[in-house]
């Protein structure tokens, strides 16, 4: 077992260096002055290069090979067997990528994120365009390191959703899209619900305090986390004992901060719930971004937009904002926060239209990677698809092509996981209800410990020991399946809209 101990020691060094880089990334998006972008890019480039060289060294490769026969006789689901299997796959993948590429990517994306923030504020795509052009070039180059492949997008998707192919996602979305469109058409044929009360002015501090109260009840451990403000809400983990979230406020959308807070809390609960025995190892992370998004979307939507949730929280919300909610009852409020209406902003989209935002981005990313779409034509392509998918056209790029932070960070391949997470969340939700038959009654009493306990046992504690599709099969009996999500949407919106 000496070799296994040596391997873990080496891997922990690399993991902790990666966590240090995460601290720099968190600071960049929260408190770093804009003038620090170039230095921060250099710092992240050095750390990225160092960790890449350490992990792809011949010594690391030999240690992994030496440990394979040791874990061969172990339970394949044991921590050590899962660790060696993951490291073997990641080593083979990372050794294909030159360290120089890793360093340049870190520098370019750090500068790009600062430029994106300014460009978004000014609705100036031209300012961001040269950075995005270089990022797309680097992503194409990255994909080339893994040729031959079924599709140029596959290597990027695999970084966020291991084992899933572009064709798999296209097949899932192809089955899902017509059913979602049918539901939207049924809704639009009915009288629209009233949500005017959500667009009144709600004091920012009151929104903050209410969100903090909600996620405290969910189980977010403030001794191992904190919340700050950022241009785009995100969650980051520096270790199981330090998982941080951010939120943002929109004066014209009172619910924006609350649902962002619940969404990021879902991510954080996952990271805080990983088995402490995995601390310092790469297994102390989510299984994939789709599994991660299943947790955030579950707490945001299946819990946070549910009638049982607001049965408990609406009186507290109304007590905090009496003037804004004067004359509004529970049913009116519930319908209002679930209003279906095509909208410009993805993170504000309702559950019925949200996945269409993701499908739009997937098509654009694939076109960029294939070379059939150039960055200079991206705003027009975005607006054309918005018109086709949702019937609306952004009046300016800040609420169109510039709205998301992901491309500035080079995260091409990430967006599909949001929709996949929606699907997985409902697959899990159906299983949870079978195991906890009175879950709705518990939520209506403001009790979430049984729900969190189920997720801790079935999902969180495993970290990334299992590939995402395998984890979903272990829990639900099938791979990622759109049908439960469609059933959920039909049931929910037929109640709200009466179709």
PyMOL commands that set and color helices and strands:
alter all, ss='L'
color gray80, all
select helices_A, chain A and resi 2-30+34-55+58-72+79-94+99-122+125-144+154-160+166-188+196-199+204-218+222-224+256-272+276-278+289-303+307-320+330-337+346-348+351-370+375-390+397-399+406-409+416-435+439-444+449-458+460-462+468-476+483-497
alter helices_A, ss='H'
color red, helices_A
select strands_A, chain A and resi 227-229+235-237+243-247
alter strands_A, ss='S'
color yellow, strands_A
deselect
rebuild
show_as cartoon
